[in-house]
Amino acid sequence: MQALEGIKVLDLGRALAGPMCGLMLADLGADVIKIEPPGLGDDSREWPPMMNGESSYFLSVNRNKRSIVLDLASPEGKEVFLRMAETADVVVENYRADVMERLGLGYDVLRHLNPRLIYCALTGFGRTGPRRTMPATDVYAQAFAGIMGLTGEPGGVPLRVGVSLCDLTTGLFGAYGVLAALQARHATGQGQLVDTSLMEGQMAYLSYLITGFQATGKVPQAQGRGHPSIVPYGAFRCRDGWVALATFNDRLWRRAAQGLGLAELAQDPRFDTNPKRLERRDELLAILDARFLTKTVDEWVAIMEALDVPLAPVNTLDRLLADPQVAAREMVQTFMHPTAGEVSVFGFPVKFSETPCTLRHPPPILGQHTREVLREYGFDDAYPVGGPRDIG
């Protein structure tokens, strides 16, 4: 048994935010039917790098789903979708706020058809407000919601975070909302609209900065490798790479100073408390920078681990994947895809003792399950839905 076994999800997601939301539900056991437009299907199917003609980007977030092709602008495609929605538990989509309404398939239409339906809408800015119909991409949202302005060196070029943080966050918050709505439905018998956006997810990540701005009136600035409230807390160059040190209280600072062979600094009245270290940040970091350069990453990690100080290597992806903890937690899952061959994807971030996540089947080929799904809903194989049928 799995946590969402028996839950049926219609996944209209494309690119990353919507598919990530659908993936979270699929991994929990939901029957997720990925509905794609005729032609190329999900935009991300063309995004490199490719594996025997299949996009590794698409493969990364579409496991445990079935794929059908529907032209939602055609009468036949609408008919099939509406029949599917009659008995669905969840619809997930990440179009602009007015697209599904213009197709005649918006939340107000679907909830009258199926009052138990949970409709999850992932947009750039939410379904209300002056920007509700504006498009937004990950980098747009990182810029607009302030994340880029906080990333990079002080006074330097604003930097995009190295992963598509806004898209991934929105997918996670969408799945969080769907799970809460499913629980509420147990009590009320009614579905509801779940409405979140790229902007709102990033504003949640600004959490303590928003409150700190209210407290001080000072606009937060990019801190580079450091932290606005804690010193030392950030990256240091070693002889052969980088480490990240986190001394978030004075006890850890004393142990770190001991490990660095600088125990006297922990007693120095210039640096013995965090507020003092904040005042003399540059002075202290210059001392620490020089000391970290005297040893290798592995040497510093061993020293600090022995003192129970949180100091991590700044890993490249290959080093991370080779770490035994990753294997112990099964955070890389490998499967055989019918055209891409052997594919590795991230594992299940949450482990359940009684209802574990499983990798039931690989990401689908475009339209792979069209015939199968049409039959489930009482349509003939030849029904003109606008794209290829099951090719398996």
Secondary structure, 3 states (H helix, E strand, C coil): CCCCCCCEEEECCCCCHHHHHHHHHHHCCCEEEEEECCCCCCHHHHCCCEECCEEHHHHHCCCCEEEEECCCCCHHHHHHHHHHHHHCCEEEECCCCCHHHHCCCCHHHHHHHCCCCEEEEEECCCCCCCCCCCCCCHHHHHHHCCCHHHCCCCCCCCCCCCCCHHHHHHHHHHHHHHHHHHHHHHHHCCCCEEEEEHHHHHHHHCHHHHHHHHHHCCCCCCCCCCCCCCCCEEEEECCCCEEEEECCCHHHHHHHHHHCCCHHHHHCCCCCCHHHHHHCHHHHHHHHHHHHCCCCHHHHHHHHHHCCCCEEECCCHHHHHHCHHHHHCCCEEEEEECCCEEEEEECCCCCCCCCCCCCCCCCCCCCCCHHHHHHHCCCCCCCCCCCCCCCC
